[in-house]
Amino acid sequence: MTHTPRAIADLPTPCALLDEPRMTRNISRLAQQAEDIGVTLRPHLKTCKSLDVAQRLLTGGTGPAMVSTLAEAEVFADAGVTDTTYGVGIALNKLDRVLALLRRGCRLTVLVDNAPQARAVAEASRMAGIPIPALIEIDSDGHRSGLSPHDPALIEIGRLLEEGGAELAGVLTHAGESYGAVGQAAQARFACAERDAAVQAAKRLREVGLPCPVVSVGSTPTAHAATDLSGVTELRAGVYVFFDLVMAGIGACAVEDLALSVLTSVIGAQKDKGWLMVDAGWMALSRDRGTAAQAVDQGYGLVCDVEGNVLPDLIVAQCSQEHGTIAARPGSGAQVPYLAPGTLLRILPNHACATAAQHGGYHVLDGEGDVTGYWARFGGW
Amino acid sequence: MTHTPRAIADLPTPCALLDEPRMTRNISRLAQQAEDIGVTLRPHLKTCKSLDVAQRLLTGGTGPAMVSTLAEAEVFADAGVTDTTYGVGIALNKLDRVLALLRRGCRLTVLVDNAPQARAVAEASRMAGIPIPALIEIDSDGHRSGLSPHDPALIEIGRLLEEGGAELAGVLTHAGESYGAVGQAAQARFACAERDAAVQAAKRLREVGLPCPVVSVGSTPTAHAATDLSGVTELRAGVYVFFDLVMAGIGACAVEDLALSVLTSVIGAQKDKGWLMVDAGWMALSRDRGTAAQAVDQGYGLVCDVEGNVLPDLIVAQCSQEHGTIAARPGSGAQVPYLAPGTLLRILPNHACATAAQHGGYHVLDGEGDVTGYWARFGGW
């Protein structure tokens, strides 16, 4: 990408479009919420994987930040992000890379939720003479990893870390189940559950004399819905930077907040079936069907005209690798208009993290729909 | 990737593993089938997107080849592949790149299935003084794009191309519905339907004096099941190079034929739930749930030990971006063994095209399970 086209019509298809004013509003909204609640915000960079976006997300461009891979930690460390938490329980074969990041001055904090892992982190710390900062992951909703705040192993793991040579940095929880909680009241209940689990675990650690400086909670739905985070020191969220149809489907945002879309060209039609064929398949949209279980199933994405106006009830109903089939949402009674080959459309994604990951970068749009730049993404582990 | 580790245990996780002997067997099997049937094989490069794999797939390394993006056509043209068909109806904004490929000596053939598209291809050909080779796409199973072989527009489109300045290269069909056909007999019926539709369309074009040198059919299931392709000139298939659980689920291959897997590390367990947590989520496995509608639902993938032996009925039941949750297949009664953090496992994918696309390259294994190289992939459009 050596030059920047000035109009959407000059872009190749399919490609990822990023509406910068919407992104800026999304960033500001949660920054304000964190300030109002009185906690530090630690944005997750797994959605964007872009230095340009990270600069706009992070205070002073340097952190605090959350990452989902060590590759992210390394790339962002190169760009000056020096306070990073890696949000996946640490695999033992990654400890050398963790130590390398710590040696170069990036404070990388890892997650631990079991004793063998804690022992390995402590041993690596002792061998290197570098206490690896580690948070104990707490399970607040039965979704995935983590210990119950009442688990006897919590204290054992805390001691293994702190007395074994690592640095017990605190506790962290993430209510992944909140992605299924519809409406602010339901999301606020998950926010309370996150808070209560993390604060309870912190209390237990402190009661036995262990340190617990960090009490970290968050997910996009709970971060926006939380009203009282007493005892919590930091709030995390990720997908809010772009938002997506899954988040709109549970009321965490409006469809008009979605900053990411995929530009596509009409390549044909099957008129008798009410289909338009476009050149965005699952390679451009991802295979994510996150709205399949929601009240309104958006297929592989909701269709907009080239200016971003939603075409009501038109969805990408089927995908092949590089073909998308646009059809009316079943039961909607909507009619698919005939659009000539060459017509440009935009598809709003179910899941911004998954769709963004299919692209090498973002073509950035200003408020007028002009293309102002290209922001590269990276991937890998 | 500057050096090649010698043992799987030295690889980072997650990463893509490619069993070269299995791949070689898969390539040889279909090459033999095409020879037996007496048609030219045109392998699809959309699954591998790798020069190293393409070299092994293509006769003399130069083609014929099928691609799913112009980026593939361009990268493979740089490597000497000079006979390429682009298998997605041509978007009008891509015609400049098509002409550029033709100018540099790559015979790139495009697909057309409607009159406005045919007019645009003809006009671009006339303007450039270069007849763009175009195949008319025929719909043999109602799956996606293409014209019925009986559609009156077939002749109109043929004339628009041939008389308008393009080159009418023939007809092409792909029975995408064959991916749901279980067993060789059902797949063979789709192979007959592909053949009959393409041959019928070719006959109609020839009857009005239009040329139709190419009669192209194929998909992985039909290519392997076909027994009589009279009238067909070429056979296409893609995913067979690696095969996957979707193909195994319909009997197009055995699980032991799967050449692609994802290496992952155990990072924890939820013993009371019977879960193992691993560091391969949907970013490494893809969101593809292609086996969800099959008789045996493989979740996000079937679990093997590090040597590739299937652990019966253990599947990746849930995925987050970088977390996989391994559980017993519902109803199987299987027990998930406790495996210590650091244990390596391999995940067989639902859909090789989708899983491979999540990775920057393949760590290549020999028949002994040693790592012999790294073959880069590319993406983009």
Boltz contact constraints between the chains, C-beta under 6 A:
constraints:
  - contact:
      token1: [A, 13]
      token2: [B, 91]
      max_distance: 6.0
  - contact:
      token1: [A, 46]
      token2: [B, 321]
      max_distance: 6.0
  - contact:
      token1: [A, 68]
      token2: [B, 321]
      max_distance: 6.0
  - contact:
      token1: [A, 68]
      token2: [B, 322]
      max_distance: 6.0
  - contact:
      token1: [A, 88]
      token2: [B, 322]
      max_distance: 6.0
  - contact:
      token1: [A, 89]
      token2: [B, 267]
      max_distance: 6.0
  - contact:
      token1: [A, 89]
      token2: [B, 268]
      max_distance: 6.0
  - contact:
      token1: [A, 91]
      token2: [B, 13]
      max_distance: 6.0
  - contact:
      token1: [A, 91]
      token2: [B, 265]
      max_distance: 6.0
  - contact:
      token1: [A, 91]
      token2: [B, 267]
      max_distance: 6.0
  - contact:
      token1: [A, 91]
      token2: [B, 279]
      max_distance: 6.0
  - contact:
      token1: [A, 92]
      token2: [B, 341]
      max_distance: 6.0
  - contact:
      token1: [A, 92]
      token2: [B, 342]
      max_distance: 6.0
  - contact:
      token1: [A, 93]
      token2: [B, 265]
      max_distance: 6.0
  - contact:
      token1: [A, 113]
      token2: [B, 268]
      max_distance: 6.0
  - contact:
      token1: [A, 114]
      token2: [B, 268]
      max_distance: 6.0
  - contact:
      token1: [A, 116]
      token2: [B, 340]
      max_distance: 6.0
  - contact:
      token1: [A, 116]
      token2: [B, 341]
      max_distance: 6.0
  - contact:
      token1: [A, 117]
      token2: [B, 341]
      max_distance: 6.0
  - contact:
      token1: [A, 144]
      token2: [B, 323]
      max_distance: 6.0
  - contact:
      token1: [A, 145]
      token2: [B, 268]
      max_distance: 6.0
  - contact:
      token1: [A, 145]
      token2: [B, 277]
      max_distance: 6.0
  - contact:
      token1: [A, 265]
      token2: [B, 91]
      max_distance: 6.0
  - contact:
      token1: [A, 265]
      token2: [B, 93]
      max_distance: 6.0
  - contact:
      token1: [A, 267]
      token2: [B, 89]
      max_distance: 6.0
  - contact:
      token1: [A, 267]
      token2: [B, 91]
      max_distance: 6.0
  - contact:
      token1: [A, 268]
      token2: [B, 89]
      max_distance: 6.0
  - contact:
      token1: [A, 268]
      token2: [B, 113]
      max_distance: 6.0
  - contact:
      token1: [A, 268]
      token2: [B, 114]
      max_distance: 6.0
  - contact:
      token1: [A, 268]
      token2: [B, 145]
      max_distance: 6.0
  - contact:
      token1: [A, 277]
      token2: [B, 145]
      max_distance: 6.0
  - contact:
      token1: [A, 279]
      token2: [B, 91]
      max_distance: 6.0
  - contact:
      token1: [A, 286]
      token2: [B, 287]
      max_distance: 6.0
  - contact:
      token1: [A, 287]
      token2: [B, 286]
      max_distance: 6.0
  - contact:
      token1: [A, 287]
      token2: [B, 287]
      max_distance: 6.0
  - contact:
      token1: [A, 287]
      token2: [B, 288]
      max_distance: 6.0
  - contact:
      token1: [A, 287]
      token2: [B, 354]
      max_distance: 6.0
  - contact:
      token1: [A, 288]
      token2: [B, 287]
      max_distance: 6.0
  - contact:
      token1: [A, 321]
      token2: [B, 46]
      max_distance: 6.0
  - contact:
      token1: [A, 321]
      token2: [B, 68]
      max_distance: 6.0
  - contact:
      token1: [A, 321]
      token2: [B, 353]
      max_distance: 6.0
  - contact:
      token1: [A, 322]
      token2: [B, 68]
      max_distance: 6.0
  - contact:
      token1: [A, 322]
      token2: [B, 88]
      max_distance: 6.0
  - contact:
      token1: [A, 323]
      token2: [B, 144]
      max_distance: 6.0
  - contact:
      token1: [A, 340]
      token2: [B, 116]
      max_distance: 6.0
  - contact:
      token1: [A, 341]
      token2: [B, 92]
      max_distance: 6.0
  - contact:
      token1: [A, 341]
      token2: [B, 116]
      max_distance: 6.0
  - contact:
      token1: [A, 341]
      token2: [B, 117]
      max_distance: 6.0
  - contact:
      token1: [A, 342]
      token2: [B, 92]
      max_distance: 6.0
  - contact:
      token1: [A, 353]
      token2: [B, 321]
      max_distance: 6.0
  - contact:
      token1: [A, 354]
      token2: [B, 287]
      max_distance: 6.0
  - contact:
      token1: [A, 360]
      token2: [B, 380]
      max_distance: 6.0
  - contact:
      token1: [A, 380]
      token2: [B, 360]
      max_distance: 6.0
  - contact:
      token1: [A, 381]
      token2: [B, 12]
      max_distance: 6.0
